[in-house]
Amino acid sequence: MTGRLNASFGEDFFLVGFSDWPQLELALLVLISIFYSLTLFGNTTIITLYRLDLQLHTPMYFFLCHLSFLDLCYTTSTVPQLLINLHGLKRTITYGGCVAQLFISLSLGATECVLLVVMAFDRYAAVCRPLHYIAIMHPRLCQTLAVISWVGGFMNSLVQTSLMMALPLCGLHHLNHFFCEMPVFLKLACEDTQGIEVKMFVARVIILVVPAVLILGSYVRIAQAVLKVNSIAGRRKAFGTCGSHLLVVSLFYGSAIYTYLQPMHSYSQSEGKFVALFYTIITPMLNPLIYTLRNKDMKEALRKVLWKGRDLV
């Protein structure tokens, strides 16, 4: 039953998905379809408003636009495959397709980790250094930070994917997940993966733990600055906004750290599938809601576009 897999582009893998929980498949299909639609609509709206309204051409919305585009790509790299899987139409994926999905999803996930740090730094500069904000966050620096986020994410993914592809795989062609994710791949390795796990652990600490610590530190400084504000209403509004941001960041980093930083021998594939829903579907859906519903400028831009459309009609 167990033999060495020939890691060629002709091999097909069977994605188990949630077929081991058949009673949940219909409910998951409906919920994930709704969440994915909201993600597409919300993030596309942010990008469109940024392009149409010149008043939104500020560092905060520049990075938010990047985050929205990133979330569109990230969810689209995994969710359509999951929906097809839940329909029961096709549960297989080629080895080449699997490696491509692994590399792309890892790249986009790692890029989001870095980009969230950049956005936290932008908020820190706006709140704690308001008089120097324009000088600090000049357009060239914003573009450089965005490029660093994308390049850093793709380089981190390249390192981890290359390490995984060097491993010989054994066993059945079954991946107990809804997409090709690193921990599930490592479960198929024929060899002892301890050495490679150490190298991957270092890469994951750099891309997960370091950004999470930096974000937490920036929000601590922001909280200290807000506490000095005399207005109770202003203080409450600032804490409400920061609290909602931290909630989404905690969901994203918490679920990703749970998946990628625990030892392979203790990793539960069944639990891993449900945890992965948080950083592949839920946080990309929440980001537009959290970053725009409390945002006066974004709501004003939407109102302008809607009125303009109404006048054209």
C-alpha positions in Angstrom: 0.0 0.0 0.0 2.9 2.4 0.7 5.5 3.1 -1.9 7.6 6.0 -3.0 5.8 8.6 -5.0 7.3 9.6 -8.3 7.3 13.4 -7.9 6.5 14.2 -11.5 4.1 16.6 -13.1 1.9 13.6 -14.1 1.1 12.6 -10.6 -2.4 13.4 -9.2 -3.1 14.1 -5.5 -6.5 13.5 -3.9 -7.6 16.4 -1.8 -9.7 14.9 1.0 -11.2 18.3 1.9 -14.1 18.0 4.3 -15.4 14.7 2.8 -14.6 13.0 6.1 -17.2 15.4 7.6 -20.0 14.8 5.0 -22.7 16.3 7.3 -20.9 19.7 7.1 -20.2 19.9 3.4 -23.5 21.5 2.3 -23.4 24.1 5.1 -19.7 24.8 4.4 -20.5 25.2 0.7 -23.2 27.8 1.4 -21.2 29.7 4.0 -17.9 29.7 2.1 -19.7 30.8 -1.1 -21.2 33.8 0.8 -17.8 34.6 2.4 -16.0 34.4 -0.9 -18.5 36.7 -2.6 -18.2 39.2 0.2 -14.4 39.1 0.0 -14.5 39.7 -3.8 -17.1 42.5 -3.4 -15.5 44.2 -0.4 -11.9 44.2 -1.7 -12.8 45.1 -5.3 -14.8 48.0 -3.9 -11.8 49.3 -1.9 -9.5 49.1 -5.0 -12.1 50.8 -7.2 -12.7 53.6 -4.7 -8.9 54.2 -4.3 -8.6 54.5 -8.1 -11.5 56.8 -8.5 -11.1 59.2 -5.6 -7.9 61.3 -5.5 -8.5 62.2 -1.8 -7.8 58.6 -0.9 -4.3 58.8 -2.4 -2.6 58.8 1.0 -0.2 56.2 2.5 -2.9 54.5 4.6 -5.1 53.8 1.6 -2.2 53.0 -0.7 -1.3 50.1 1.7 -5.0 49.2 2.1 -5.3 48.9 -1.6 -2.3 46.5 -1.7 -3.9 44.5 1.1 -7.2 44.3 -0.8 -5.5 43.1 -4.0 -3.4 40.7 -1.9 -6.6 39.2 -0.3 -8.3 38.9 -3.6 -5.3 36.8 -4.9 -4.9 34.9 -1.7 -8.5 33.7 -1.5 -8.7 33.0 -5.2 -5.6 30.7 -4.9 -7.5 28.3 -2.6 -11.3 29.0 -2.3 -12.4 28.0 -5.9 -10.6 24.7 -5.5 -12.4 24.2 -2.1 -15.8 25.0 -3.6 -15.3 22.5 -6.4 -14.2 20.0 -3.8 -17.3 20.6 -1.7 -19.5 20.1 -4.8 -17.8 16.7 -5.2 -17.1 17.5 -8.9 -13.3 17.1 -8.7 -11.1 16.3 -5.7 -7.8 15.7 -7.5 -5.0 18.1 -8.4 -1.8 17.3 -10.3 1.6 17.4 -8.6 2.6 20.5 -10.6 -0.7 22.2 -9.8 -0.2 21.3 -6.1 3.3 22.8 -6.0 2.2 25.9 -7.8 -0.7 26.3 -5.3 1.6 25.8 -2.4 4.1 28.4 -3.6 1.5 31.0 -4.5 -0.5 30.6 -1.3 2.7 30.7 0.8 3.9 33.7 -1.1 0.7 35.7 -0.6 0.3 34.7 3.0 3.9 35.7 3.8 3.4 39.0 1.9 0.4 39.8 4.0 2.4 39.1 7.2 4.9 41.8 6.1 2.3 44.2 4.8 0.4 44.2 8.0 3.6 45.3 9.8 4.0 48.1 7.3 0.4 49.2 7.9 1.0 49.1 11.6 4.1 51.3 11.2 2.0 53.8 9.1 -0.6 54.0 11.9 2.2 54.5 14.5 3.7 57.3 12.4 0.2 59.0 12.0 -0.7 58.8 15.7 2.7 59.1 17.5 4.5 61.4 15.0 1.7 63.5 13.4 3.8 66.6 12.8 6.4 64.5 10.9 4.0 62.1 9.3 4.1 63.5 5.7 7.9 63.7 5.8 8.2 60.1 7.1 5.7 58.5 4.9 6.7 60.1 1.6 5.6 58.3 -1.7 9.0 56.8 -2.4 9.2 55.2 1.0 5.6 53.8 0.6 6.5 52.3 -2.7 9.7 50.8 -1.3 7.9 49.3 1.7 5.2 47.8 -0.6 7.9 46.2 -2.9 9.7 44.9 0.2 6.5 43.2 1.4 5.9 41.5 -1.9 9.5 40.5 -2.6 10.0 39.3 1.1 6.9 37.2 0.9 7.8 35.5 -2.4 11.4 34.9 -1.2 10.2 33.3 2.0 7.9 31.0 0.0 10.7 30.2 -2.5 12.9 29.0 0.4 10.2 26.8 2.0 8.8 25.4 -1.3 12.4 24.5 -2.5 13.1 22.6 0.8 9.8 20.7 0.4 10.4 19.8 -3.3 13.8 18.3 -2.3 12.0 15.7 -0.1 11.0 12.3 -1.5 7.3 11.6 -0.9 5.8 8.3 0.1 2.4 6.8 0.8 -1.0 7.2 -0.8 -1.7 10.2 -3.0 -4.0 11.6 -0.3 -3.7 15.1 1.1 -6.0 15.5 4.2 -6.7 19.1 3.5 -8.8 21.3 1.1 -5.6 22.8 -0.6 -1.9 22.0 -0.9 -0.4 23.2 2.4 3.1 22.7 3.7 2.3 20.7 7.0 0.2 18.2 5.0 3.0 17.7 2.4 5.5 17.1 5.1 3.4 14.3 6.5 4.0 12.4 3.2 7.8 12.6 3.4 9.8 9.3 3.3 12.8 10.7 5.1 13.3 12.2 8.6 12.2 15.8 8.2 13.8 17.2 11.4 16.6 19.0 9.6 14.3 20.6 7.0 11.8 21.4 9.7 14.4 23.4 11.6 15.2 25.4 8.5 11.5 26.0 7.8 11.0 26.9 11.4 13.5 29.7 11.2 11.9 31.0 8.0 8.5 30.9 9.6 9.7 32.7 12.8 11.0 35.5 10.6 7.8 35.8 8.6 5.3 35.2 11.4 6.6 35.8 14.9 8.8 38.9 14.2 6.0 40.7 12.4 3.5 39.8 15.1 5.8 41.2 17.8 6.5 44.4 15.8 2.7 45.0 15.3 2.0 44.4 19.0 4.8 46.9 19.9 3.5 49.5 17.5 0.0 49.2 18.9 1.3 49.5 22.5 3.0 52.8 21.5 -0.3 53.9 19.8 -2.2 53.0 23.0 0.2 55.1 25.1 -0.2 58.0 22.8 -4.0 57.7 22.8 -4.2 57.7 26.6 -2.7 61.1 26.5 -5.6 62.5 24.5 -7.9 64.6 26.7 -11.1 63.9 24.7 -12.9 60.8 26.0 -14.9 60.5 22.8 -11.7 60.6 20.7 -10.0 58.2 23.0 -12.9 55.7 22.8 -13.0 56.0 19.0 -9.2 55.4 18.7 -9.4 52.4 21.0 -12.4 51.0 19.1 -10.5 51.3 15.7 -7.3 49.8 17.1 -9.2 47.1 18.9 -11.0 46.0 15.7 -7.6 46.0 13.8 -6.0 43.9 16.5 -8.8 41.5 16.4 -8.3 40.7 12.7 -4.5 40.7 13.0 -4.9 38.2 16.0 -7.1 35.9 14.0 -4.7 35.9 11.1 -1.4 35.5 13.0 -2.9 33.3 15.7 -4.3 30.7 13.2 -1.1 30.9 11.1 1.2 30.4 14.1 -0.9 27.5 15.3 -0.5 25.8 11.9 3.1 26.6 11.0 5.0 26.7 14.3 3.8 23.6 16.1 6.0 20.4 15.7 4.9 18.1 12.9 4.4 15.1 15.2 1.7 17.1 17.1 0.0 18.6 14.0 -3.6 17.4 13.6 -4.6 17.4 9.9 -8.3 17.4 10.8 -8.0 20.4 13.1 -5.6 22.1 10.6 -8.3 22.2 7.9 -10.7 24.2 10.1 -7.9 26.5 11.4 -6.9 27.2 7.8 -10.4 28.6 7.1 -9.5 31.6 9.4 -6.5 32.8 7.4 -7.7 31.8 4.0 -11.3 32.9 4.1 -12.4 34.7 7.3 -9.7 37.4 7.7 -9.7 38.3 4.0 -13.5 38.8 4.3 -13.2 40.8 7.5 -10.4 43.1 6.3 -12.6 45.3 4.1 -15.3 45.5 6.8 -12.9 46.4 9.6 -10.8 48.9 7.6 -13.8 50.7 5.9 -16.9 50.6 8.1 -15.2 52.8 10.7 -13.6 54.9 8.1 -15.2 58.2 7.3 -13.1 58.9 4.2 -13.9 55.6 2.6 -17.6 56.0 3.3 -17.6 59.5 1.8 -15.8 58.2 -1.3 -18.4 55.5 -1.7 -21.2 58.1 -1.4 -19.6 60.2 -4.1 -19.3 57.3 -6.5 -23.0 56.3 -5.9 -24.3 59.8 -6.4 -22.2 60.2 -9.5 -23.7 56.9 -10.8 -27.2 58.1 -9.9 -26.7 61.3 -11.9 -25.5 59.4 -14.9 -28.7 57.3 -14.8 
